[in-house]
């Protein structure tokens, strides 16, 4: 009897000793399976956000191989989306190699609609618009180039965005050029006009005064108009007045020249005032490098 009781107790102890581990296994086994699935899922999601659809699809396929997740709806859906993204990416590469720029843009927008977080597609967008901007800039089509640089900024990374902003600011300077300072030239023409005018008027006034003096002495020396001056002193005065008037007459041509110079200078000053000078760009400028996607510096004289 004691042996039977002893065996019964031993069986009960063995039973209770084995039950807890079985429960632990029952609780921990699904957790191990979920952890494996989550690991594949996270890798797939990370690749998907980067726009690496081939790698993302492989990780989602791994999710379906985890026991209990063979028909997982999320992984199945992501495999389909990744396949579509991979096909669109291949079409982008083909269109780019054929120089079909508009088709490239359309396909890239399809990729962004498929996956708004696609880092690789955003980078391709930024590169595309930057290349277009560089070509237009080198053709001096600054407004069109600025439009492309601005579009590239929307998709560019932080480092590339700084470079593009520099180029946009450079174009803004080119589109609002400074004009040559003509204040000095205007001042010179003004001085010439005034000086020449005054000189011409002085010479003309001097000639007129000499002629009036000669006429006055002539009337005193020969009031009857006989052409004979009997008084020696009066003749001397007449001769001096005549000589002075003749000298002033010879300078009358110079007075006309001075008045002509004054007129030309006045017209030149009026022209400078009314006509806006052409822009002249003289400064250091950043421009797209011909050998890379960076920027080069140049100086315009």
C-alpha positions as CSV (number, residue, x, y, z in Angstrom):
1,X,0.0,0.0,0.0
2,X,2.8,2.3,0.9
3,X,4.4,1.6,-2.5
4,X,1.2,2.5,-4.3
5,X,1.0,5.8,-2.4
6,X,4.6,6.6,-3.0
7,X,4.2,6.1,-6.7
8,X,1.0,8.2,-6.8
9,X,2.8,11.1,-5.0
10,X,5.7,10.8,-7.4
11,X,3.4,10.9,-10.4
12,X,1.7,14.0,-9.1
13,X,5.0,15.8,-8.5
14,X,6.1,14.9,-12.0
15,X,2.9,16.2,-13.4
16,X,3.0,19.6,-11.6
17,X,6.7,19.9,-12.4
18,X,6.1,19.6,-16.1
19,X,2.9,21.7,-16.5
20,X,4.5,25.2,-16.0
21,X,7.2,24.9,-18.7
22,X,4.4,23.8,-21.1
23,X,2.5,27.0,-20.4
24,X,5.6,29.1,-20.8
25,X,6.2,27.6,-24.2
26,X,2.6,28.2,-25.2
27,X,3.0,31.9,-24.3
28,X,6.4,32.6,-25.7
29,X,6.2,30.7,-29.0
30,X,3.8,33.3,-30.7
31,X,6.0,36.1,-29.4
32,X,9.1,34.6,-31.2
33,X,7.1,34.3,-34.4
34,X,5.8,37.9,-34.2
35,X,9.3,39.2,-33.6
36,X,10.6,37.6,-36.7
37,X,7.7,39.0,-38.8
38,X,8.2,42.4,-37.4
39,X,11.9,42.4,-38.2
40,X,11.2,41.6,-41.8
41,X,8.3,44.1,-42.0
42,X,10.5,46.9,-40.5
43,X,13.3,46.2,-43.0
44,X,10.7,46.3,-45.9
45,X,9.2,49.5,-44.7
46,X,12.6,51.2,-44.4
47,X,13.5,50.1,-47.9
48,X,10.1,51.2,-49.2
49,X,10.5,54.7,-47.8
50,X,13.9,55.0,-49.4
51,X,12.4,54.0,-52.8
52,X,14.4,50.8,-53.0
53,X,11.5,48.7,-54.2
54,X,13.5,45.5,-55.1
55,X,14.9,45.2,-51.6
56,X,11.6,46.1,-50.0
57,X,9.7,43.4,-52.0
58,X,12.2,40.8,-50.9
59,X,11.6,41.6,-47.2
60,X,7.9,41.5,-47.6
61,X,8.2,38.2,-49.2
62,X,10.2,37.0,-46.2
63,X,7.2,38.1,-44.0
64,X,5.0,35.6,-45.9
65,X,7.5,32.8,-45.2
66,X,7.1,33.2,-41.4
67,X,4.8,30.5,-40.1
68,X,1.3,31.8,-39.4
69,X,1.7,34.8,-41.8
70,X,1.6,33.0,-45.2
71,X,-1.4,35.1,-46.2
72,X,-0.7,38.3,-44.4
73,X,-2.7,41.1,-46.0
74,X,-0.2,43.9,-45.4
75,X,2.8,42.1,-46.8
76,X,0.9,40.9,-49.8
77,X,-0.3,44.4,-50.6
78,X,3.2,45.9,-50.1
79,X,4.6,43.3,-52.5
80,X,2.2,44.5,-55.2
81,X,3.0,48.2,-54.6
82,X,6.7,47.5,-54.6
83,X,6.5,45.6,-57.8
84,X,4.6,48.6,-59.4
85,X,7.3,51.0,-58.0
86,X,10.0,48.8,-59.4
87,X,8.4,48.8,-62.9
88,X,8.0,52.6,-62.8
89,X,11.6,53.1,-61.8
90,X,12.8,51.0,-64.8
91,X,10.6,53.2,-67.1
92,X,12.1,56.3,-65.6
93,X,15.6,55.1,-66.4
94,X,14.6,54.1,-69.9
95,X,13.0,57.5,-70.6
96,X,16.0,59.4,-69.2
97,X,18.4,57.4,-71.4
98,X,16.3,58.4,-74.4
99,X,16.2,62.1,-73.4
100,X,12.4,62.1,-73.0
101,X,12.3,64.7,-70.2
102,X,8.6,65.2,-70.0
103,X,8.0,61.5,-69.8
104,X,10.6,61.3,-67.0
105,X,8.7,64.0,-65.0
106,X,5.4,62.2,-65.5
107,X,6.8,58.9,-64.4
108,X,8.4,60.5,-61.3
109,X,5.1,62.0,-60.3
110,X,3.5,58.6,-60.6
111,X,6.1,57.2,-58.3
112,X,5.5,60.0,-55.7
113,X,1.8,59.4,-55.9
114,X,2.5,55.7,-55.3
115,X,4.8,56.5,-52.4
116,X,5.0,60.1,-51.1
117,X,7.9,59.2,-48.9
118,X,10.1,57.9,-51.7
119,X,13.5,59.5,-51.0
120,X,15.1,58.2,-54.2
121,X,12.4,59.6,-56.4
122,X,12.7,63.0,-54.7
123,X,16.4,62.9,-55.3
124,X,15.8,62.1,-59.0
125,X,13.4,65.0,-59.2
126,X,15.9,67.4,-57.7
127,X,18.7,66.2,-60.1
128,X,16.4,66.5,-63.1
129,X,15.3,70.1,-62.4
130,X,18.8,71.1,-61.5
131,X,20.2,69.8,-64.8
132,X,17.5,71.6,-66.7
133,X,18.2,74.8,-64.7
134,X,21.9,74.5,-65.5
135,X,21.3,74.2,-69.2
136,X,19.0,77.2,-69.2
137,X,21.4,79.3,-67.1
138,X,24.3,78.6,-69.5
139,X,22.0,79.8,-72.3
140,X,21.3,83.0,-70.3
141,X,17.7,82.1,-69.9
142,X,17.7,83.2,-66.3
143,X,14.0,83.3,-65.6
144,X,13.4,79.8,-66.9
145,X,16.5,78.6,-65.0
146,X,15.2,80.1,-61.8
147,X,11.9,78.3,-62.2
148,X,13.7,74.9,-62.5
149,X,16.0,75.6,-59.6
150,X,12.9,76.5,-57.5
151,X,11.2,73.3,-58.5
152,X,14.4,71.3,-57.6
153,X,14.5,72.9,-54.1
154,X,11.1,71.3,-53.3
155,X,12.6,67.9,-53.6
156,X,16.3,68.4,-52.7
157,X,18.1,67.3,-49.6
158,X,19.4,69.8,-47.1
159,X,22.9,70.1,-48.6
160,X,21.7,70.3,-52.2
161,X,19.0,72.8,-51.2
162,X,21.7,75.2,-50.0
163,X,23.5,75.1,-53.3
164,X,20.3,75.7,-55.2
165,X,19.3,78.6,-53.0
166,X,22.7,80.2,-53.8
167,X,22.0,79.9,-57.5
168,X,18.5,81.3,-57.1
169,X,19.9,84.4,-55.3
170,X,22.5,84.8,-58.0
171,X,19.9,84.8,-60.7
172,X,17.9,87.4,-58.7
173,X,20.9,89.6,-58.8
174,X,21.3,89.1,-62.5
175,X,17.6,89.9,-63.1
176,X,18.0,93.2,-61.2
177,X,21.3,94.6,-62.5
178,X,22.9,97.8,-61.4
179,X,23.3,100.6,-63.9
180,X,26.4,102.6,-64.6
181,X,26.7,105.8,-62.6
182,X,26.4,108.7,-65.1
183,X,26.2,111.5,-62.6
184,X,29.8,112.6,-63.3
185,X,29.2,112.6,-67.1
186,X,26.0,114.6,-66.6
187,X,27.8,117.1,-64.5
188,X,30.6,117.6,-67.1
189,X,28.1,118.2,-69.9
190,X,26.3,120.7,-67.7
191,X,29.5,122.6,-66.9
192,X,30.5,122.6,-70.6
193,X,27.0,123.8,-71.7
194,X,27.0,126.7,-69.1
195,X,30.7,127.6,-69.7
196,X,30.5,127.6,-73.5
197,X,27.2,129.5,-73.4
198,X,28.6,132.2,-71.1
199,X,31.8,132.5,-73.2
200,X,29.8,132.9,-76.4
201,X,27.5,135.5,-74.9
202,X,30.5,137.5,-73.5
203,X,32.2,137.6,-76.8
204,X,29.1,138.6,-78.7
205,X,28.3,141.3,-76.1
206,X,31.9,142.6,-76.4
207,X,31.6,142.9,-80.1
208,X,28.3,144.7,-80.0
209,X,29.7,147.2,-77.4
210,X,32.8,147.9,-79.6
211,X,30.6,148.5,-82.6
212,X,28.4,150.9,-80.7
213,X,31.5,152.8,-79.4
214,X,32.9,153.1,-83.0
215,X,29.5,154.4,-84.3
216,X,29.4,157.0,-81.5
217,X,32.9,158.3,-82.2
218,X,32.3,158.3,-86.0
219,X,29.2,160.5,-85.5
220,X,31.3,162.9,-83.4
221,X,34.3,163.0,-85.7
222,X,32.3,163.3,-89.0
223,X,28.8,164.4,-88.2
224,X,28.2,165.3,-91.9
225,X,29.4,162.0,-93.2
226,X,32.0,163.4,-95.5
227,X,34.5,160.7,-94.6
228,X,37.1,163.3,-93.5
229,X,38.2,163.8,-89.9
230,X,40.1,167.0,-89.5
231,X,40.8,166.8,-85.8
232,X,43.9,164.8,-85.0
233,X,42.8,163.8,-81.5
234,X,39.4,162.7,-82.7
235,X,41.0,160.7,-85.5
236,X,43.2,158.9,-82.9
237,X,40.0,158.0,-80.9
238,X,38.3,156.8,-84.1
239,X,41.3,154.7,-85.1
240,X,41.4,153.0,-81.7
241,X,37.7,152.3,-81.7
242,X,37.9,150.9,-85.2
243,X,40.8,148.6,-84.3
244,X,38.9,147.4,-81.2
245,X,35.7,146.7,-83.2
246,X,37.7,144.8,-85.8
247,X,39.3,142.7,-83.2
248,X,36.0,141.9,-81.6
249,X,34.5,141.1,-85.1
250,X,37.3,138.6,-85.7
251,X,36.3,136.9,-82.4
252,X,32.6,136.7,-83.4
253,X,33.3,133.4,-85.1
254,X,34.6,132.0,-81.7
255,X,31.4,133.2,-80.0
256,X,29.3,131.2,-82.5
257,X,31.5,128.2,-81.9
258,X,31.0,128.5,-78.1
259,X,27.3,128.8,-78.5
260,X,27.3,125.7,-80.7
261,X,29.2,123.8,-78.1
262,X,26.8,124.9,-75.5
263,X,23.9,123.7,-77.6
264,X,25.5,120.3,-78.2
265,X,26.3,119.9,-74.5
266,X,22.8,120.8,-73.5
267,X,21.4,118.2,-75.9
268,X,23.8,115.6,-74.6
269,X,22.7,116.3,-71.0
270,X,19.1,116.0,-72.0
271,X,19.8,112.7,-73.7
272,X,21.5,111.3,-70.7
273,X,18.6,112.4,-68.5
274,X,15.9,110.9,-70.7
275,X,17.5,107.7,-71.8
276,X,18.1,104.9,-69.3
277,X,21.6,103.4,-69.6
278,X,22.0,99.8,-70.5
279,X,22.7,97.5,-67.5
280,X,26.3,96.5,-66.8
281,X,27.0,93.6,-64.7
282,X,30.4,93.8,-63.0
283,X,30.7,91.4,-60.1
284,X,31.5,87.9,-58.9
285,X,28.8,85.4,-59.8
286,X,28.2,81.8,-59.0
287,X,27.2,79.7,-62.0
288,X,26.7,76.0,-62.7
289,X,30.0,74.2,-63.4
290,X,30.4,72.9,-66.9
291,X,32.1,69.7,-65.6
292,X,30.0,68.8,-62.6
293,X,26.7,69.5,-60.8
294,X,28.4,71.9,-58.5
295,X,28.9,75.7,-58.8
296,X,31.7,77.6,-60.4
297,X,32.7,81.3,-59.7
298,X,33.3,83.8,-62.5
299,X,33.9,87.6,-62.7
300,X,32.2,89.7,-65.3
301,X,33.9,92.9,-66.5
